[in-house]
Amino acid sequence: MGLIEREFKLKVERARFHHLAALIEINKAVAPKWHRNKLLRASLKEKRAFIAFMGRIPAGFLVWTKDFYSHHFIDLVLVHPQMRRKGVAQELLKAVESICPGNKLFSSTNRNNIAMQKVFQGAGFIKSGIITHLDKGNPELIFYKKVPPRIAAPKPRPRPRPKRKRAPRKNRRSKRK
Ligand SMILES: CC(C)(COP(=O)(O)OP(=O)(O)OC[C@H]1O[C@@H](n2cnc3c(N)ncnc32)[C@H](O)[C@@H]1OP(=O)(O)O)[C@@H](O)C(=O)NCCC(=O)NCCS
């Protein structure tokens, strides 16, 4: 991989406490009036967040819970406005899928959030219901995906043991003496 390619390589990892400032900055850039510092701190403490980097630059994050009828639920996906349409949200969804193989994964977004609905559709989610009366006139659409089970890597075939050469009979006898 070339130097420039490496600089822009998209990677996702578990968010840790030292990422808090980056999460807050992305949150502020996406929704300046809508700070969720408490939620972000809690998600980091409980290891329920992923952060995406474009090279070394924080690009977006995802917070999940296991509170939705005991199923995994993606609570929040935020991508910095300057990092959009580069597959960041898709990669964050893949990261959360990797922690719940074979399980049901839920999420939601407002009816007017076409971008997020497209992201869900692209990632294989289907509509699962609707919740009204959360935001006035803008119902919450529930999305669902049955995450495929992790395919076990094929076990390596045992190598045939090399046959040990036996010492000629004479020598063996002579050793016993
Ligand atoms: C919605 C959001 C998370 C998408 O993030 P993103 O990193 O730009 O999305 P991706 O690049 O992974 O997009 C994957 C696909 O989704 C679709 N998509 C994404 N954004 C879209 C948009 N604005 N309009 C139409 N389709 C869109 C496209 O099909 C896209 O693939 P393509 O770029 O190859 O055509 C981002 O716009 C965002 O942070 N919005 C504000 C916060 C928000 O609404 N969060 C979701 C609810 S919590």
The ligand as an ORCA input file, in Angstrom:
! r2SCAN-3c Opt
* xyz 0 1
  C     -26.284      9.278      7.748
  C     -24.761      9.279      7.896
  C     -24.398      8.557      9.182
  C     -24.164      8.554      6.670
  O     -22.765      8.454      6.851
  P     -21.760      8.238      5.621
  O     -20.461      7.811      6.178
  O     -21.750      9.428      4.747
  O     -22.443      7.036      4.832
  P     -21.704      6.018      3.837
  O     -20.630      6.746      3.107
  O     -21.318      4.793      4.574
  O     -22.897      5.716      2.818
  C     -23.201      4.418      2.377
  C     -24.340      4.496      1.362
  O     -25.526      5.055      1.969
  C     -26.186      5.944      1.031
  N     -26.108      7.332      1.499
  C     -25.334      7.845      2.478
  N     -25.574      9.150      2.638
  C     -26.516      9.482      1.716
  C     -27.168     10.691      1.379
  N     -26.909     11.836      1.993
  N     -28.095     10.654      0.394
  C     -28.391      9.515     -0.258
  N     -27.793      8.325      0.009
  C     -26.868      8.320      0.990
  C     -25.437      5.765     -0.277
  O     -26.036      4.687     -0.968
  C     -24.052      5.420      0.196
  O     -23.296      4.716     -0.736
  P     -22.555      5.549     -1.926
  O     -21.849      6.711     -1.295
  O     -21.595      4.528     -2.489
  O     -23.621      5.956     -2.886
  C     -24.200     10.731      7.913
  O     -24.757     11.446      6.841
  C     -24.488     11.485      9.203
  O     -23.702     11.445     10.141
  N     -25.641     12.169      9.269
  C     -26.008     12.966     10.458
  C     -26.293     12.108     11.659
  C     -27.383     11.079     11.422
  O     -28.407     11.369     10.816
  N     -27.178      9.862     11.954
  C     -28.098      8.769     11.817
  C     -29.124      8.701     12.878
  S     -28.434      8.488     14.494
*
